[in-house]
Structure formats: structure tokens, C-alpha cells
Amino acid sequence: MSTKLPKTELKYWLAFNQLTAIGPVRWQRLLDYFSDLNQAWNAPTSELVKAGLEPKIAQELAEKRPGINPDFELEKVEKLKIKIITTLDHDYPKLLKEIYAPPPLLYYLGEFDLNNEFTLAVVGTRKISEYGRQITQQLVADLAAAGITIISGLALGIDACAQQTAIGVSGRTISVLGSGINQIYPAANRQLAQKIVEATGAIITEFPLNMPPLKHNFPQRNRIISGLSLGTLVTEAGEKSGALITAKYALEQNREVFAVPGSIYHQGCLGSNKLIKMGAKTVTEAKDILETLNLEQAQNFKTAKKMVPENEAEKILLELLSDQPTHIDKLSQFARLNISVVNSTLAVMEMKGMIKHLGDQKYIKAR
């Protein structure tokens, strides 16, 4: 579990997240008033009101608490090996923390450290055309090859096309769900979700484990997609596409919005063409985005970060590691090095950014 919060405190974060009435704003009021969420969970209604909750919400919380077991919520997360990150963790995404009312905690599977990544949201219509598929594949392949991490929503159409393309060129991609991790939606993309995790990407959500994909969850999800990203690219979208909501959030978050022009006669391009008329940057090639965001040297920067081995032990371990997780015992065995030497060397290599520790004593080479 990634979070640095002790389990004795984390379980109350998980418990509060079962209460839909306690969103990011009310959550922050509780954090500001109480020393921790343990105290908030056990506080009387009158104290919750003093903390800034409306009397009706405080009463609802008091009534629903007996039906929620914080220990059980923690047990479920641990059993499924789902990781948690909170706004109190130093590796919580910096870009996301900048938005209004960022999600207090996120559930995730895979690798989710984005603070040394260049990120771009790619979204669009579920009713993808051949043109939309072609341009999305072309742009994403070039962007991923340039070192850009692709953020999207795992939806059918443009989202899935973008994320499949990123994986296909050995790029990195993150899916933001509009449901719980136990309720991956749409079902047709469950295999894609698994591939994303296996390819050192991640699937993430702010919703509790078994939250179904309710309609009103998706606009809420879209603010995270744009919030994680330096900019949002709409490759193809109809006039009422949900992708336009993501673009709207991007503008509110002071992020760049890009759009690919399409036929004025095609209904599926009305939304993306409208964005261009409203001031979105027109994109016909990846270079348009890289230049606007000043990311032409993204790949060089990421490559330069990977420091060269300084001794024989580092060299051997770096050669043994890949994009696939390897347990420390196997590294010790194959390297023919004492486990204590391997342990200390890996710790140093991780601090340098050469490798990543995925937990359970498994390591991969940093991208």
C-alpha cells in the first residue's frame, strides 16, 4: 500500500470515502478542524457541525457510521492488494493537487507516481470513426514515443484507442475510472485495464471499491483526467460528447486544450471543431502539442534522469531489471550477490531514480 498514513488512520479515510455526502470540500473542513479522521469519525454531531458540516450532513454521517466498519474497509483493500494514495502523501500528483477540491484519496492498481512524468489527456467520442481512429493512433504513437504519459478514461472509442496505442509503442498510460476498481467499466475493456497495469501504467479511481458506473460519476471523473495532465487533447468529439466536459475542466484548471479538426459534415466532429472555434489549439501532428507545452526534449529529459551505474553491483542489477517486476530474492540469485548488498544497492538506485520499488520487494527499471 503506497500511502504513508498508518493503518490506524487510513481505515478512517476509507470509511469516510463510503459516504457520498462527504466530498473533497467537506473532507478538508474535517481535516482542518480535527487532528485526524479518527477523531472526526467518532465525534458527536454537534462537533461535526462546529467543524463546518451542515447540520443535515452531520446528522446523515452520524446515522450511517454504525453501518460502516473501518477495519473491514481496510481489510478489503489489503486483501485485493489495492494501493491507496492520499493528499497527505508526498508523491500525490502535484498537478492534481493544484486543482480545486482534489480527491482526498485515490485507489489504484499498478504504478502511479506521475511527479516526474510529462502527462497529456487524450479523450473523445465513444462512437469512433475510421478517421478518429487513424489520427488518434498517429498522434498518440508519436507522443508516447516522445516520452509523454497518456491519461484517459478507459471508455470505448477514442479513450481505448489512445491507451491501446500507447501500450503498443511501449509507452505509459493511466486510466481514470468512473466507478470502483471492482466495477471496471465498460466490461469490454477489462482486458485492456489489465494490460495497462502490466505495462507499468495504472488504473485509478476516487470511488469506493464497489461503486457502480453511475452516470453522474463521469463528469466528476473527468476533472481528474484533466487535473492529472498538462493539457487535454480531443481527437474526435460530437457536439454533446463527454470529452467536452473534460476540456471545460482543463480550461478551469488553467491547462491547455488541443483539438483535431474534422469534417464539417461529420456529426462526430462537431464538438472538436467547436473547441477550435472557441480557441483550442489546432493539432494536426504531435509536434503542435510538444511545442506548445515546451516538451520537445521530454524524451531526452527522461533518458538523462537515468543515471549511469556507479559500481559493479549497480551495473549487474540494472542489466537484470526490466519493465517486468522482479523479486529481490531472484535478483540476489541471478546477480550472485549477498542479499544485504542487493538490498542496500537497490535502495541507492531507487533514490537516484534508476529503478522503482513496486512493493512486496519487487523492482522494475525506471522508464
ABEGO torsion letter per residue (X at the ends): XABABBAAAAAAAAAAAABAABBAAAAAAAAAABABAAAAAABBAAAAAAAGBBAAAAAAAAAAAAABBAAAAAAAAAAAGBBBBBAABAABBAAAAABBGBBABBBBBEBABAAABBBBBBBEBABBBAAAAAAAAAAAAAAAAAGBBBBBAGBBEAAAAAAAAAAAAGBBBBBBBABBAABBOBAAAAAAAAAAAAAGBBBBBABBAABBBBAAAAAAAAAAAAAABABBBBABBBAABAAAAAAAAAAAAGBBBBBBBBBAABAAAAAAAAAAAAGBBBBABAAAAAAAAGAAAAAAAAAAABBBBABAAAAAAAAABBABBBBAAAAAAAAGBBAAAAAAAAAAAAAAGABBBAEGGBBBBBX
